[in-house]
Amino acid sequence: MAGPLCRVTGGLSLVARLVRAGGKLGPSPGVRRASEGAHVDTHYRQFVPPPQYPVIVSEVVTGLMWFWILWRFWHDSDEVLGHFPYPDPSTWTDEELGIPPDDVE
């Protein structure tokens, strides 16, 4: 549709020839440009080293996570272990502890 329109207007026919496939500004036929502008380095059968920034960020976030877990466990251990009162050992009887009475031979 653009071809007939460019021919009718006269001055645009030169632009149409330049931009058309095979022209000076258009893509050359038979040439693939699929890998142009690829920003990835390829490594065949090799370990690709990760970028430094995500490694540093992950280490900092992991350190903060463990600091928070250990801090809360140290200062508020009842939140993790529960709010169970420890029984007073002085109130336990010998029978509860499994100690036989003194008069038994």
Residue frames as qw, qx, qy, qz and C-alpha x, y, z in Angstrom:
[[0.000, 0.886, 0.463, 0.000, 0.00, 0.00, 0.00],
 [0.295, -0.799, 0.099, 0.515, 2.87, 2.37, 0.71],
 [0.491, -0.062, 0.575, 0.652, 4.45, 1.66, -2.69],
 [0.219, 0.628, 0.579, 0.472, 1.63, 3.05, -4.86],
 [0.213, -0.932, -0.264, 0.133, 1.14, 5.96, -2.49],
 [0.458, -0.597, 0.266, 0.603, 4.81, 6.91, -2.75],
 [0.418, 0.161, 0.602, 0.661, 4.76, 6.69, -6.55],
 [0.082, 0.813, 0.524, 0.239, 1.72, 8.95, -6.77],
 [0.281, -0.920, -0.098, 0.255, 3.20, 11.67, -4.62],
 [0.573, 0.764, -0.144, 0.258, 6.40, 11.78, -6.66],
 [0.045, 0.775, -0.500, 0.385, 8.89, 13.06, -4.10],
 [0.686, -0.437, 0.499, -0.299, 8.41, 10.12, -1.78],
 [0.952, 0.279, -0.111, -0.057, 9.39, 7.55, -4.41],
 [0.409, 0.614, -0.566, 0.367, 13.05, 8.17, -3.64],
 [0.404, -0.446, 0.600, -0.527, 12.38, 7.49, 0.05],
 [0.929, 0.023, 0.175, -0.326, 10.51, 4.34, -0.87],
 [0.812, 0.455, -0.345, 0.123, 13.49, 3.07, -2.87],
 [0.140, 0.598, -0.627, 0.479, 15.92, 3.81, -0.06],
 [0.530, -0.315, 0.567, -0.546, 13.87, 2.14, 2.67],
 [0.916, 0.164, -0.150, -0.334, 12.76, -0.85, 0.57],
 [0.860, -0.316, 0.376, 0.138, 14.51, -4.16, 1.21],
 [0.773, 0.227, 0.284, 0.520, 17.87, -4.09, -0.53],
 [0.185, 0.915, 0.068, 0.353, 17.98, -0.29, -0.56],
 [0.390, 0.481, -0.448, 0.645, 20.66, 1.79, 1.12],
 [0.300, -0.411, 0.431, -0.745, 18.67, 2.40, 4.32],
 [0.878, -0.157, -0.035, -0.451, 16.63, -0.78, 4.43],
 [0.687, -0.397, 0.609, 0.000, 17.75, -4.19, 5.62],
 [0.261, 0.465, -0.746, -0.399, 19.79, -6.24, 3.19],
 [0.916, -0.004, -0.087, -0.391, 18.03, -9.41, 2.07],
 [0.891, 0.145, -0.403, 0.147, 19.58, -12.60, 3.39],
 [0.295, 0.379, -0.557, 0.678, 21.39, -10.97, 6.31],
 [0.608, -0.605, -0.513, -0.040, 20.25, -11.98, 9.78],
 [0.102, 0.534, -0.380, 0.748, 20.77, -9.58, 12.63],
 [0.728, -0.506, -0.417, -0.200, 19.37, -11.74, 15.39],
 [0.749, -0.352, -0.305, 0.471, 22.42, -11.43, 17.61],
 [0.260, 0.524, -0.049, 0.809, 22.99, -7.71, 17.22],
 [0.297, -0.595, 0.168, -0.727, 23.02, -5.91, 20.52],
 [0.847, -0.345, -0.405, -0.018, 23.20, -9.04, 22.69],
 [0.123, -0.786, 0.412, -0.444, 24.63, -8.08, 26.05],
 [0.886, -0.362, 0.255, -0.140, 25.14, -11.62, 27.33],
 [0.110, 0.621, -0.770, -0.103, 28.57, -13.24, 27.29],
 [0.947, 0.019, -0.187, -0.262, 28.24, -16.85, 26.26],
 [0.224, -0.567, 0.781, -0.135, 30.21, -19.53, 28.09],
 [0.833, 0.134, -0.451, -0.291, 30.29, -23.01, 26.63],
 [0.865, -0.191, -0.438, 0.150, 30.55, -25.64, 29.39],
 [0.362, 0.192, -0.432, 0.804, 31.80, -23.10, 31.88],
 [0.244, -0.647, -0.604, 0.397, 30.42, -21.58, 35.03],
 [0.127, 0.695, 0.215, 0.674, 28.97, -18.15, 34.40],
 [0.308, -0.159, -0.528, 0.775, 29.97, -15.90, 37.30],
 [0.064, -0.814, -0.578, -0.010, 27.02, -13.98, 38.75],
 [0.160, 0.753, -0.011, 0.638, 27.07, -10.20, 38.80],
 [0.368, 0.082, -0.593, 0.711, 28.68, -8.70, 41.90],
 [0.295, -0.270, 0.133, -0.907, 25.78, -6.43, 42.95],
 [0.793, -0.278, -0.282, -0.463, 23.15, -9.19, 43.48],
 [0.739, -0.030, -0.588, 0.328, 25.70, -11.27, 45.42],
 [0.184, 0.158, -0.443, 0.863, 26.43, -8.40, 47.81],
 [0.500, -0.269, -0.019, -0.823, 22.74, -7.55, 48.25],
 [0.838, -0.200, -0.452, -0.229, 21.86, -11.18, 48.99],
 [0.590, 0.020, -0.594, 0.547, 24.67, -11.46, 51.57],
 [0.060, -0.202, 0.311, -0.927, 23.50, -8.28, 53.34],
 [0.668, -0.244, -0.173, -0.682, 19.85, -9.37, 53.36],
 [0.821, -0.118, -0.557, 0.037, 20.79, -12.82, 54.67],
 [0.396, 0.103, -0.547, 0.730, 22.94, -11.30, 57.40],
 [0.310, -0.231, 0.169, -0.907, 20.11, -8.99, 58.49],
 [0.781, -0.212, -0.386, -0.443, 17.68, -11.92, 58.53],
 [0.745, -0.103, -0.589, 0.296, 19.91, -14.04, 60.78],
 [0.146, 0.182, -0.417, 0.878, 20.64, -11.05, 63.03],
 [0.517, -0.264, -0.021, -0.814, 16.91, -10.47, 63.47],
 [0.838, -0.182, -0.475, -0.199, 16.17, -14.16, 64.16],
 [0.639, -0.029, -0.571, 0.515, 18.96, -14.53, 66.74],
 [0.023, -0.245, 0.280, -0.928, 18.19, -11.16, 68.35],
 [0.653, -0.286, -0.125, -0.690, 14.51, -12.05, 68.80],
 [0.841, -0.140, -0.523, 0.015, 15.38, -15.54, 70.05],
 [0.466, 0.091, -0.535, 0.699, 17.83, -14.15, 72.61],
 [0.104, -0.122, 0.289, -0.944, 15.59, -11.36, 73.92],
 [0.679, 0.000, 0.136, -0.722, 12.12, -12.90, 73.46],
 [0.139, 0.198, -0.963, -0.123, 12.71, -16.64, 73.64],
 [0.379, 0.244, 0.746, -0.491, 9.26, -17.16, 75.14],
 [0.574, 0.502, -0.097, -0.640, 7.81, -16.27, 71.74],
 [0.494, 0.391, -0.734, -0.252, 9.60, -19.28, 70.26],
 [0.197, 0.098, -0.942, 0.253, 9.54, -21.73, 73.16],
 [0.446, -0.556, -0.629, -0.311, 6.11, -20.84, 74.51],
 [0.226, -0.576, 0.283, -0.733, 4.83, -19.25, 77.73],
 [0.819, -0.306, -0.480, -0.065, 4.94, -22.32, 79.93],
 [0.352, -0.796, 0.368, -0.326, 5.86, -21.68, 83.57],
 [0.492, 0.312, -0.784, 0.213, 8.67, -23.83, 84.89],
 [0.748, -0.535, -0.347, -0.184, 7.39, -26.00, 87.79],
 [0.231, -0.756, 0.483, -0.375, 8.87, -25.41, 91.22],
 [0.640, 0.167, -0.746, 0.079, 10.95, -28.52, 92.14],
 [0.031, -0.203, 0.711, -0.673, 10.53, -27.88, 95.88],
 [0.653, -0.012, 0.215, -0.726, 6.82, -28.72, 95.65],
 [0.717, 0.189, -0.615, -0.267, 7.39, -32.18, 94.18],
 [0.786, -0.437, 0.334, -0.282, 6.83, -35.14, 96.46],
 [0.272, -0.440, 0.845, 0.136, 9.07, -38.19, 96.76],
 [0.637, 0.291, 0.707, -0.101, 6.32, -40.32, 95.26],
 [0.538, 0.812, 0.076, -0.213, 6.13, -38.09, 92.15],
 [0.126, 0.793, -0.580, -0.138, 9.90, -38.29, 91.79],
 [0.893, 0.159, -0.413, -0.085, 9.89, -42.08, 92.17],
 [0.133, 0.476, -0.718, 0.490, 11.87, -42.09, 95.42],
 [0.634, -0.345, -0.690, -0.053, 10.88, -44.97, 97.75],
 [0.491, -0.809, 0.016, -0.323, 9.97, -44.12, 101.35],
 [0.075, 0.655, -0.673, 0.334, 12.79, -44.28, 103.95],
 [0.617, -0.304, 0.603, -0.404, 11.16, -47.02, 106.09],
 [0.938, 0.281, -0.034, -0.199, 11.05, -49.59, 103.26],
 [0.532, -0.549, 0.611, 0.207, 13.82, -52.21, 103.46]]
